[in-house]
Amino acid sequence: MPLPQPDLGDLEPGDEVSVEEVPHQWTTHVNSLARQLALQAIYEIDSAGHPVGEVIDHLISAYDTPLPADVVSLMRVLVIGVSKHRARIDAAIQPFAPEFPVKHLAVVDRNILRLAIFEFVIAQLVPMGVAIDEAVSLAKAFGSDSSPRFVNGVLGNLMEDSALVARMRAENDPASSMIDDA
């Protein structure tokens, strides 16, 4: 069955038509895209144990259209930072998810939590509320039905523990929280 012909209005055969190539417009906010890619990378590193650099390079090369440089840069910072500070982040998660060890949490949930905690506690890239909103959005998109509530609860309780947040921030070596050689 042939496709229906589009309505071209008053266009007649032989009329001049100008064609403009429109560059690909990313349909999501740059930081949100970087977080989505970072989550994919962190998930793979966590579940398959692949090397961080290889996972990042593979994700970047998987796109037909080159990713914007700021997306790649933030994604690298997030992936390398979460990988580097994973033990500290997991120790911060545990008191707020006491029913299970962190390693037994759903892979998506624990990595969304790691990403958000790195972003607002360790690297201090965004305000806590922004990190929580973004984490809940990731949980809605990639987690189970209960993931958004769980992620929101853990991060909300962590945010309220100002002593823990302050202690984690005080432990930061400025050179180690942000990754310059990403």
Secondary structure as GFF3:
##gff-version 3
##sequence-region A 1 182
A	DSSP	alpha_helix	30	48	.	.	.	ID=ss1
A	DSSP	alpha_helix	52	61	.	.	.	ID=ss2
A	DSSP	alpha_helix	69	84	.	.	.	ID=ss3
A	DSSP	alpha_helix	86	93	.	.	.	ID=ss4
A	DSSP	three_ten_helix	94	96	.	.	.	ID=ss5
A	DSSP	three_ten_helix	102	104	.	.	.	ID=ss6
A	DSSP	alpha_helix	107	117	.	.	.	ID=ss7
A	DSSP	pi_helix	118	122	.	.	.	ID=ss8
A	DSSP	alpha_helix	128	142	.	.	.	ID=ss9
A	DSSP	alpha_helix	147	160	.	.	.	ID=ss10
A	DSSP	alpha_helix	162	170	.	.	.	ID=ss11
A	DSSP	alpha_helix	174	177	.	.	.	ID=ss12
###
